[in-house]
Amino acid sequence: MGNTASAVENCLIAAVGGNIALLATPSTPLYIPFYVKPYNLDYPTTPIAVTYPQTAEQIAAIVKCAANTKIKVQARCGGHSYANYGIGGQDSAAIVVDMKNFKQFSMDTTTWQATVGGGTLLGDLTRQMHNAGGRAMAHGTCPQVGIGGHATIGGLGPTSRMWGAALDHILEVEVVLANSSIVRASEKQNSDVFWAIKGAGAGFGIVTEFKVRTQKEPGEAVMYQYNIHAGDAVTKAKSYKAWQKWASDPDLDRRFASQFIISELGVIVYGTFFGTKAEFDAVNPSSRFPDSSDSIQVKDWLGAVTHWAEDLAQQIGGSIPAHFYSKSFAFTKNDMLSDEAIDKLFAWIDKTSKGTPLWFIIWDLEGGAINDIPADETAYGHRDTLFYTQSYGVNLFGQVTGTINNFIEGFNKNIQDSLPGHDLGAYPGYVDPKLANGQQAYWGANYPRLQQIKRAVDPNDVFSNPQSVRPAKA
């Protein structure tokens, strides 16, 4: 085994041009905290190596080393996988390709198409696009998330109801495939690979560069927050009923982004309206939440992005590694909870032990432009989703306890029991390693086609994590 490990290490050193500074292994001092950097501390892993290539050719050589020795490969950008899939998950026999050296950026001011390196972080992307002509694209709110993982799995954020998911902005990619070839993929070339990359990228290759369409930045943005005065389950349930009715209105202005958040701190309705204060006041969403105090701020685009990075959920979950467990559900317009189910759910939340003060549940409004695109146009499998729930239990002092786990599982079971026969999916960006059939939950009806493409371009499952796409059987 020692000789095999040594042979792999020698191959990887050669792959990065002999520059040992671009490679870390378990023998490297402080390997786990400084090189592996697990995000969810509940899923420890010790990958075979972490590599830091500087060119697409070096990535291709690393992939060849892995394929020749039957070792799995995963790319890491921001490193925010909920189960550490960017470092192989619980599979220690994996090679990590860290994309930190792929942060190139340029803007074509004729077409307003941007070229973005696969390791670019969302916070940097926002600033680069702003400086290149006041441009923007849809993406999430955490500035430390990397576009490589984000835009190849979905990429949802406050502007998605207007502009679609981050992956809907992708026009072309440069990607390293399992056979170590470097190809361009778009609707016109390598179109099957392009289709798969837009929703299930981790199982198909490593994107070194994106070409994306951009939008003109919104002007004024109204940041609103309603703190619901809800001391008991009945009042909390009433506020959720009001939010669900509002959020599920098919005529709701697409300029609204909204979240309903419940935590130890109480109940909040939070979001952004991309328009003027006068337009916001004309809609008067506060009338739907009379038992609340409000906080209304008007900001420009960069101010809005900064505000999102500082919001409650980011502060609780954020970018700091911790022990946590999370689950998600995808709700369509046919999956709305009845008043009776809502009352039962909020009563259960109030009386159930959480096991931690750091728990929170977010109902996150989607729909709009995301739903305009046919379900089979990209690999992303939830085009009919109106909103997602995200439930989190965090332990800052050690492993997730049975009590925390039971609360998160119980919350989701309550919802599923209230919707018998409904096949609620899960967002692949919020990976849940405990899902019995994660691939089906993540990609739904698109999964069989993904398996066929996987068989064609990566039959030996080189790009693999515990819940990535598996090749179709012969």
PyMOL commands that set and color helices and strands:
alter all, ss='L'
color gray80, all
select helices_A, chain A and resi 2-15+20-22+31-36+56-68+85-87+122-131+147-150+160-163+166-169+191-203+233-247+277-283+285-288+301-309+312-316+339-351+368-372+402-418+438-457
alter helices_A, ss='H'
color red, helices_A
select strands_A, chain A and resi 23-24+49-51+72-76+94-98+105-108+113-117+135-136+170-176+182-186+206-213+215-216+221-228+256-263+266-273+292-299+323-332+359-365+385-395
alter strands_A, ss='S'
color yellow, strands_A
deselect
rebuild
show_as cartoon
